[in-house]
Amino acid sequence: MTAPRHSEPTAWHALGEEESLDRLESTRDGLDGEEARRRLAEHGPNQLQQAEARPWWKRLLAQFNNILMLVLIVAAIASLGLGHTLDAGAIFGVVLIIALIGFFQEGKAEQALESIRQMLSPQAQVLRDGRRETIPAEELVPGDIVLVESGDRVPADLRLLEARRFRTEEASLTGESTPVDKAIDAVVEDADLGDRSSMAFA
């Protein structure tokens, strides 16, 4: 898992297995329970930040809160004041179309984000105190050793330490339509997201 304790993001895919463990102050036997609780308090739960959902009418009103829309509304009112009702109607129509397009696009984006949240695994298999445990995925912390088996969802972004015939679906991330082969070898730091074979992404 990626630790947010450095000022710049760490290129975990470019680090070797042992160096990754050293950076995270972890071992192949996992963390002990007390250290995991401390890190959970420090870093917070492993979940996407969720903003409070806005009611539909606030989302619609927000579409009018930009300079272009305000200029068009003022132009429509001015046209109406000058008696050019046809021009005013056309401008109001354009304003309404732009607002509706923005409203529906924002709604689709919120639905997509909610779908991603639903895709995250609710549970994770980890090594804690050298023993295999099943914990809620939100309780994963940087340095946890996560065990993933065939058919499991990847519960967090992971740097692979061991992999045997491991393939993951990354269509939602990279657009790859077929499962991607994974390996433990480090790759170059500037590798494209789809080429970071030493990583498994949630």
C-alpha positions in Angstrom: 0.0 0.0 0.0 1.1 3.6 -0.6 2.0 5.6 2.4 1.0 9.3 2.2 3.8 10.4 4.6 6.2 11.7 1.9 5.8 15.2 0.3 6.0 13.7 -3.2 4.2 10.5 -4.2 6.5 7.5 -4.1 7.0 5.5 -7.4 6.3 2.2 -5.7 6.3 0.4 -9.1 10.0 1.4 -9.5 11.1 0.1 -6.1 12.2 -3.5 -5.4 10.2 -5.6 -2.9 12.6 -5.3 0.0 13.0 -1.5 -0.6 9.2 -1.2 -0.6 9.0 -3.0 2.7 11.8 -0.9 4.2 10.1 2.4 3.1 6.9 1.2 4.7 8.7 -0.1 7.8 7.0 -3.5 7.4 8.0 -7.1 7.0 6.8 -10.1 5.0 5.0 -11.3 8.2 2.9 -8.1 8.2 2.3 -5.6 10.9 1.4 -6.3 14.5 -2.0 -5.4 15.7 -0.9 -2.4 17.7 1.1 -0.8 14.9 -1.8 -1.4 12.5 -4.2 0.5 14.8 -1.7 3.3 15.2 -1.3 3.6 11.4 -5.1 3.5 10.9 -5.4 6.5 13.4 -2.6 8.3 11.6 -3.7 7.7 7.9 -7.4 7.2 8.3 -9.6 4.5 6.6 -8.8 3.0 3.2 -11.8 4.5 1.4 -12.7 7.1 -1.2 -13.6 10.4 0.2 -17.3 10.9 -0.1 -18.7 14.4 -0.3 -22.2 14.9 0.9 -24.6 14.3 -2.0 -26.2 17.5 -3.3 -30.0 17.6 -4.1 -30.8 17.8 -7.8 -32.0 21.4 -7.6 -28.7 22.6 -6.2 -26.9 20.8 -8.9 -29.1 22.5 -11.5 -28.7 26.0 -10.0 -24.9 25.5 -9.9 -25.0 25.3 -13.8 -25.9 29.0 -13.9 -23.0 30.0 -11.6 -20.4 30.9 -14.2 -19.5 34.0 -16.1 -20.7 32.8 -19.5 -24.1 31.9 -18.3 -24.5 35.2 -16.5 -23.5 37.2 -19.6 -26.0 35.3 -21.7 -28.8 35.9 -19.1 -28.0 39.6 -19.0 -28.0 39.7 -22.9 -31.3 37.9 -22.9 -32.8 40.4 -20.4 -31.4 43.4 -22.4 -32.8 42.0 -25.6 -36.2 41.6 -23.9 -36.0 45.2 -22.6 -35.3 46.4 -26.2 -38.4 44.5 -27.5 -36.4 41.8 -29.3 -38.4 38.9 -27.9 -37.3 36.4 -30.6 -33.6 37.1 -29.8 -34.3 36.9 -26.0 -36.1 33.6 -26.4 -33.3 32.2 -28.5 -30.7 33.2 -25.9 -32.8 31.8 -23.0 -33.1 28.6 -25.0 -29.3 28.3 -25.4 -28.9 29.0 -21.6 -31.4 26.3 -20.8 -29.7 23.7 -23.1 -26.2 24.4 -21.7 -27.5 24.1 -18.1 -29.3 20.8 -18.8 -26.3 19.3 -20.5 -24.1 20.3 -17.5 -26.7 19.0 -15.1 -26.9 15.6 -16.7 -23.2 15.2 -17.2 -22.6 16.0 -13.5 -25.2 13.4 -12.6 -23.5 10.8 -14.7 -20.1 11.6 -13.1 -21.6 11.2 -9.6 -23.1 7.8 -10.6 -19.8 6.7 -12.0 -18.0 7.6 -8.8 -20.6 5.7 -6.8 -20.1 2.7 -9.0 -16.3 2.8 -8.3 -17.1 2.9 -4.6 -19.3 -0.2 -5.0 -16.5 -2.0 -6.9 -14.1 -1.7 -3.9 -13.8 -5.0 -2.0 -15.6 -4.9 1.4 -13.1 -7.3 3.0 -9.4 -8.1 2.8 -7.1 -11.0 3.8 -4.0 -9.7 5.6 -1.1 -10.9 7.6 -1.2 -9.4 11.1 1.1 -10.7 13.9 2.2 -13.3 11.4 -1.3 -14.8 11.1 -3.8 -14.6 8.3 -6.8 -12.5 9.2 -9.9 -11.2 7.4 -10.6 -7.5 8.1 -12.8 -4.8 6.6 -11.0 -3.3 3.6 -11.4 0.2 5.2 -9.0 -0.9 8.0 -6.1 -1.6 5.6 -3.1 0.6 6.3 0.2 1.3 4.6 2.6 -1.6 5.3 -0.1 -4.3 5.5 0.7 -7.5 3.7 -2.5 -8.3 1.6 -3.2 -11.7 0.3 -5.2 -11.8 -3.0 -6.5 -15.0 -4.5 -8.3 -15.9 -7.8 -11.6 -14.1 -8.0 -10.9 -11.6 -5.2 -11.3 -7.9 -5.8 -8.1 -5.9 -5.1 -8.9 -4.0 -1.9 -6.3 -1.2 -2.3 -3.5 -0.2 -4.6 -0.8 -2.8 -3.9 2.9 -3.3 -4.6 3.3 -6.9 -5.4 5.9 -9.0 -3.3 4.9 -12.4 -4.7 2.9 -13.4 -7.7 2.1 -16.7 -9.3 0.2 -16.6 -12.6 -1.4 -13.4 -11.4 -3.6 -11.4 -13.8 -6.0 -8.5 -13.1 -8.8 -6.7 -14.9 -7.8 -3.0 -15.4 -10.4 -2.0 -18.0 -11.8 0.7 -15.8 -8.3 2.2 -15.2 -6.4 1.8 -18.5 -9.0 0.7 -21.0 -7.4 -2.7 -21.5 -10.1 -5.1 -22.6 -8.2 -8.3 -21.5 -6.7 -9.3 -18.1 -3.2 -7.9 -17.5 -0.3 -10.2 -16.4 1.4 -9.0 -13.2 4.9 -9.7 -11.9 7.1 -8.6 -8.9 9.9 -7.0 -10.9 10.3 -3.2 -10.5 9.7 -1.2 -13.7 11.1 2.2 -14.8 9.8 5.1 -12.8 8.2 6.9 -15.8 6.3 3.8 -16.9 2.8 4.4 -18.1 0.0 3.3 -15.8 -0.8 0.3 -17.9 2.9 -0.8 -17.8 3.3 -0.8 -14.1 3.2 -4.6 -13.9 4.5 -4.7 -10.3 1.3 -3.0 -9.0 -2.2 -4.2 -8.6 -4.8 -1.4 -8.5 -8.1 -1.2 -6.7 
